[in-house]
């Protein structure tokens, strides 16, 4: 610490909050030689665990994973007693760490930060405490926790109640006695569900005022045995890595299986096993689509509702406790005997949605139906999450704009990485809005944030950079991605505190980053590796190296959503496809990228005969009266991978939007069936559709072919074969980034050889498996671009992607078709990557491409109809 000319204390960094994140931030910066001061409103360390002392308060992440991992010495010196530690034990751990690292000497307790203002002239922050003290610092770091602004609804008559009132998030340090008392608990979120069973055992009578029934699973808590502790310590390096690159910060993840694939009996067995196992994510991890498919989600939700029915003896109470929203769209809750508590004679349940609270009275609570006399009222009503703690301080950035105004009270929340926001230089938010924080094991998220910020400050100091802030472009991108990822799931389909729905008048919007801690870590590391691109900074007055000032973001013009998907795929750690056998490559499951399947009028699976065997087709029929036009669709996958499921979502969308029957063809794959088998199967499928048109509701005069990538190749080849072999007359060919030439000598191959999903090496692998020999590659039925004559072919739509090795050969084919007199609509989606057409779950560009294709098909079908 130093003093300026006005005798105001000057620090390198001021940290607000002495919970887990503030303590580690202090340690990291102090160890690096920075002067740091932490201000904490409480009387001691602990943060959330200092304030939340309510009965039954305990961790919902297993204790052995809910601790710092940065110090092997601390890991080895501390031992947890049970699977889910109670609040006193967690607070003891925090105190142990503070003592071990001698942190208290740089913390000022009982000092609340009232305001912070960025001084643009001096490029530092002026921080004012509630007692009037002023300090300055180059860096202002908030470590105030996502759930620290407690919420008490503004009930009428709140001040008139003569009894005791408590909020679970601001619990007294001394024991609260409930013996013989009439107690009312308002709210059944996590704190309410933990507190209710404990209070019920002591209270004379407990009345629970339930706002929303909850899905809760048993914690199955138990003491740790010596062997578990030993094995955990022995393997902690591996466990740590698994946690850091996982979805939620724990060393496990969802099974790669849909809930809809199993029989009801097998699902029941899986869910029962998860119920008995206990744990925050045990139920959610049974299948990989519970969080995104309503039908899959309902299987888990129904299981829990059935458990409630079994556990609660009174049918009326059980019915009141039945949730109806999507399971897992609020933070999962663990309990110990929560539902069983309602079997006690001294516990009543009031549904305040059916029987709203009108006011607090002198003697208790009045609802629309009755008066409830109470001695104690406990508000388990949660927090103004994420943005609330920040808005409690008057934080002002450049031009004296307040954070609250910049974010329009949360309606226009924008950050970059959830760490920084434009207009507020040198300010970092630990586990703030639009970071994974509340969706994760907070300790893993905290360590990642602290380490990233500390490394960033080191970088800025080393290169003499000041006024470091997120760019408007970067925070716009990040905020869009947080929204898009949330919309891909069911998270936004439920009113929750994730959405700000628990606070009256708070703008609705998903407040966290739902892509997982592993992906988030990769993205943050990528930004840092590129010299903190997405941020801008200024040189210190005496610095000269202008090359170190970073500006701009994503200069390659790739679509931000597409870039994001590439990072998600990178986070899986999958080896390049060309390193795999075809059998292993076929195990890849990309259905998450496709999104939720639309309903169509009818879906039918059939097998059809082909030379040497039979193949499967899936027939999608739209609503209405036939006969309909038809699109025979071939999936991509380099003739080696892919199946009907790969393109299920776009086929459904095309059927609905184009008003046509879509016949998706599962042609035989290479290398088991080399060229020309796939082409022959594809042609046989068109012939079958023409011959059996009446039985599948198809107009035989209006048949189109289409496909993506290798499927686009097959569609082009089938058009050639139909012309040359006198086959069915085709109305249209829809070619999505098609393979048209066995060659790798285009500019798009040279410019996009790797890093954009499809690589040059993968295409070589595909071709090598597909072709019998090099001579096959010169056959127009393998390389339609080499066909001598393209005249007389059906009109075509050719869609290409800017960041795709196949871009130029697709566009060359479109040019040759046009030169041969074939009507062609050719569109390049400049910012897109190969494969985007079947990724509507994550890419807005996919919706644009599918809609363009559907409109083109409708127009082509109408032209044929009117002839």
KAGIFEN-V747193 format. One record per backbone hydrogen bond with DSSP energy under -1.0 kcal/mol. NH is the residue of the N-H (numbers start at 1). CO is the residue of the C=O. If there is no record, write none. Layout:
# KAGIFEN-V747193
[[NH | CO] [NH | CO]]
This chain:
# KAGIFEN-V747193
[[2 | 10] [4 | 8] [7 | 4] [10 | 2] [11 | 136] [12 | 35] [13 | 35] [14 | 139] [15 | 37] [16 | 141] [17 | 39] [23 | 19] [24 | 20] [25 | 21] [26 | 22] [27 | 23] [28 | 24] [29 | 25] [30 | 26] [31 | 27] [32 | 28] [33 | 30] [34 | 29] [37 | 13] [38 | 106] [39 | 15] [40 | 108] [46 | 18] [49 | 46] [50 | 47] [51 | 47] [52 | 48] [53 | 51] [57 | 54] [59 | 85] [63 | 83] [65 | 62] [66 | 62] [67 | 65] [75 | 71] [76 | 72] [77 | 73] [78 | 74] [83 | 222] [87 | 57] [90 | 86] [91 | 87] [92 | 88] [93 | 89] [94 | 90] [95 | 91] [96 | 92] [97 | 93] [98 | 94] [99 | 95] [100 | 96] [101 | 97] [103 | 98] [106 | 103] [107 | 104] [108 | 38] [110 | 42] [111 | 40] [114 | 128] [115 | 128] [116 | 394] [117 | 126] [118 | 396] [119 | 124] [123 | 119] [124 | 119] [125 | 137] [126 | 117] [127 | 135] [128 | 115] [129 | 133] [130 | 112] [132 | 129] [135 | 127] [136 | 9] [137 | 125] [138 | 11] [139 | 12] [140 | 426] [141 | 14] [142 | 428] [143 | 16] [150 | 148] [151 | 382] [155 | 153] [158 | 155] [160 | 157] [162 | 362] [164 | 375] [166 | 377] [168 | 379] [170 | 167] [171 | 51] [180 | 202] [181 | 178] [183 | 205] [184 | 376] [185 | 207] [186 | 378] [187 | 209] [193 | 189] [194 | 190] [195 | 191] [196 | 192] [199 | 195] [200 | 196] [202 | 199] [203 | 199] [204 | 181] [205 | 181] [206 | 346] [207 | 183] [208 | 348] [209 | 185] [210 | 350] [217 | 333] [219 | 335] [224 | 81] [229 | 225] [230 | 226] [231 | 227] [232 | 228] [233 | 229] [234 | 230] [235 | 231] [239 | 235] [240 | 236] [241 | 237] [242 | 238] [243 | 239] [244 | 240] [245 | 241] [246 | 243] [252 | 250] [255 | 285] [257 | 255] [261 | 258] [267 | 263] [268 | 264] [269 | 265] [270 | 266] [271 | 267] [272 | 268] [273 | 269] [274 | 270] [275 | 271] [276 | 272] [277 | 273] [278 | 274] [285 | 281] [286 | 283] [288 | 257] [292 | 289] [293 | 289] [297 | 293] [298 | 294] [300 | 296] [301 | 297] [302 | 298] [303 | 299] [304 | 300] [305 | 301] [306 | 302] [307 | 303] [308 | 304] [309 | 305] [310 | 306] [311 | 307] [312 | 308] [318 | 314] [319 | 315] [320 | 316] [321 | 317] [322 | 319] [329 | 326] [335 | 217] [341 | 337] [342 | 339] [343 | 340] [344 | 341] [347 | 344] [348 | 206] [350 | 208] [352 | 210] [355 | 351] [358 | 366] [359 | 366] [360 | 156] [361 | 364] [365 | 372] [366 | 359] [367 | 370] [368 | 356] [372 | 365] [374 | 363] [375 | 182] [376 | 182] [377 | 164] [378 | 184] [379 | 166] [380 | 186] [384 | 149] [385 | 383] [386 | 146] [387 | 385] [391 | 387] [393 | 390] [394 | 114] [395 | 393] [396 | 116] [397 | 401] [398 | 423] [400 | 397] [401 | 398] [403 | 395] [406 | 402] [407 | 403] [408 | 405] [409 | 404] [410 | 407] [411 | 408] [412 | 407] [413 | 410] [416 | 420] [419 | 416] [420 | 416] [424 | 421] [426 | 468] [427 | 424] [428 | 140] [429 | 419] [430 | 142] [434 | 511] [435 | 432] [439 | 436] [440 | 437] [441 | 248] [445 | 441] [446 | 442] [447 | 443] [448 | 444] [449 | 445] [450 | 446] [451 | 447] [452 | 448] [453 | 449] [454 | 450] [455 | 451] [456 | 452] [457 | 453] [458 | 454] [459 | 455] [460 | 456] [461 | 457] [462 | 458] [463 | 459] [465 | 460] [466 | 538] [469 | 536] [471 | 534] [475 | 471] [476 | 472] [477 | 473] [478 | 474] [479 | 475] [480 | 476] [481 | 477] [482 | 478] [483 | 479] [484 | 480] [485 | 481] [486 | 482] [487 | 483] [488 | 484] [489 | 486] [490 | 291] [493 | 490] [501 | 496] [503 | 500] [506 | 503] [509 | 499] [511 | 498] [513 | 435] [517 | 247] [518 | 246] [520 | 516] [521 | 517] [522 | 518] [523 | 519] [524 | 520] [525 | 521] [526 | 522] [527 | 523] [528 | 524] [529 | 525] [530 | 526] [531 | 528] [532 | 527] [533 | 527] [534 | 552] [535 | 532] [536 | 469] [538 | 466] [540 | 464] [543 | 540] [546 | 544] [548 | 545] [549 | 546] [557 | 554] [559 | 831] [563 | 559] [564 | 560] [565 | 561] [566 | 562] [567 | 563] [568 | 564] [569 | 565] [570 | 566] [571 | 567] [573 | 570] [579 | 576] [580 | 577] [585 | 581] [586 | 582] [587 | 584] [588 | 585] [593 | 590] [595 | 591] [602 | 621] [604 | 619] [606 | 617] [608 | 615] [610 | 613] [613 | 610] [615 | 608] [617 | 606] [618 | 664] [619 | 604] [620 | 662] [621 | 602] [628 | 697] [630 | 702] [631 | 661] [632 | 704] [633 | 663] [634 | 706] [640 | 637] [641 | 637] [648 | 645] [651 | 647] [652 | 648] [653 | 649] [654 | 650] [655 | 651] [656 | 652] [657 | 653] [658 | 654] [661 | 629] [662 | 620] [663 | 631] [664 | 618] [665 | 633] [666 | 616] [667 | 665] [670 | 639] [673 | 669] [675 | 770] [677 | 674] [680 | 676] [681 | 677] [682 | 678] [683 | 679] [684 | 680] [685 | 681] [686 | 682] [687 | 683] [688 | 684] [689 | 685] [690 | 686] [691 | 687] [692 | 688] [696 | 692] [697 | 694] [698 | 693] [699 | 628] [702 | 699] [704 | 630] [705 | 732] [706 | 632] [707 | 734] [708 | 634] [709 | 736] [711 | 708] [713 | 709] [714 | 710] [715 | 711] [716 | 712] [717 | 713] [718 | 714] [719 | 715] [720 | 716] [721 | 717] [722 | 718] [723 | 719] [724 | 720] [725 | 721] [727 | 722] [731 | 703] [733 | 795] [734 | 705] [735 | 797] [736 | 707] [737 | 799] [739 | 709] [743 | 741] [750 | 746] [751 | 747] [752 | 748] [758 | 756] [760 | 753] [763 | 759] [764 | 760] [765 | 761] [766 | 762] [767 | 763] [768 | 764] [769 | 765] [770 | 766] [771 | 767] [778 | 775] [779 | 776] [782 | 779] [783 | 779] [785 | 740] [786 | 783] [787 | 784] [796 | 823] [797 | 733] [798 | 825] [799 | 735] [800 | 827] [802 | 829] [803 | 832] [807 | 804] [810 | 806] [811 | 807] [812 | 808] [813 | 809] [814 | 810] [815 | 811] [816 | 812] [817 | 813] [818 | 814] [819 | 815] [820 | 816] [821 | 818] [822 | 817] [825 | 796] [827 | 798] [829 | 800] [830 | 828] [832 | 829] [836 | 833] [838 | 835] [839 | 836] [841 | 593] [842 | 839] [843 | 839] [847 | 843] [848 | 844] [849 | 845] [850 | 846] [851 | 847] [852 | 848] [853 | 849] [854 | 850] [855 | 851] [856 | 852] [857 | 853] [858 | 854] [859 | 855] [860 | 856] [861 | 857] [862 | 858] [863 | 859] [864 | 860] [865 | 861] [866 | 862]]
